Amino acid sequence: MNEQLLQFLEDTFATSELNRLPEKYGGGRIFSSPLIGVASGNDPIFLEFKEVVGPEHLTPVEMWNACG
């Protein structure tokens, strides 16, 4: 599933006309392929975001619990 999603996004960014400048500006791509990763929701790295961003930042587990 992860590989399919990654391939879909790479294809979309590479071929979508919505990701192109108008021809009068050269017609080039606006964005390159996205960097995508998958992590466990309880990965300790998300706790570091609270320190960097602020206490209002929710970890994936906190967000999941808040949704009920």
C-alpha positions as CSV (number, residue, x, y, z in Angstrom):
1,M,0.0,0.0,0.0
2,N,2.8,2.4,0.9
3,E,4.5,1.8,-2.5
4,Q,1.3,2.3,-4.4
5,L,0.6,5.6,-2.6
6,L,4.2,6.8,-3.2
7,Q,4.0,5.9,-6.9
8,F,0.6,7.7,-7.3
9,L,2.0,10.9,-5.7
10,E,5.2,10.8,-7.8
11,D,3.2,10.3,-11.0
12,T,0.7,13.0,-10.0
13,F,3.5,15.5,-9.3
14,A,5.3,14.6,-12.5
15,T,2.4,14.8,-14.9
16,S,-0.3,17.0,-13.5
17,E,-0.9,20.3,-15.3
18,L,-1.7,21.8,-11.9
19,N,2.0,21.4,-11.1
20,R,3.2,23.4,-14.1
21,L,3.9,27.1,-14.6
22,P,2.1,28.7,-17.5
23,E,4.0,28.5,-20.8
24,K,4.6,32.2,-20.7
25,Y,6.7,31.6,-17.6
26,G,8.6,28.6,-19.1
27,G,6.1,25.8,-18.3
28,G,8.4,24.1,-15.8
29,R,7.3,22.1,-12.8
30,I,6.4,24.1,-9.7
31,F,7.1,21.3,-7.2
32,S,9.5,18.3,-7.4
33,S,8.4,14.9,-6.1
34,P,7.4,14.9,-2.5
35,L,9.4,13.3,0.3
36,I,7.2,10.8,2.0
37,G,7.8,8.6,5.0
38,V,5.7,6.4,7.3
39,A,6.3,6.2,11.1
40,S,4.6,4.7,14.0
41,G,2.2,7.1,15.8
42,N,4.0,6.5,19.1
43,D,7.5,7.1,17.7
44,P,9.3,9.3,20.3
45,I,10.3,11.8,17.6
46,F,6.8,13.2,17.8
47,L,7.4,14.2,21.4
48,E,10.4,16.3,20.2
49,F,7.9,18.3,18.0
50,K,6.2,19.4,21.2
51,E,9.5,20.9,22.3
52,V,10.2,22.6,19.0
53,V,6.7,23.7,18.0
54,G,5.2,24.2,21.4
55,P,2.9,22.3,23.8
56,E,-0.1,22.9,21.7
57,H,1.3,20.5,19.0
58,L,-0.5,17.2,19.2
59,T,1.3,13.9,18.7
60,P,-0.4,11.4,16.4
61,V,-1.5,9.4,19.4
62,E,-2.9,12.5,21.1
63,M,-4.7,13.5,17.9
64,W,-6.2,10.0,17.5
65,N,-7.4,10.0,21.1
66,A,-8.9,13.5,20.7
67,C,-11.0,12.3,17.7
68,G,-12.7,9.7,20.0
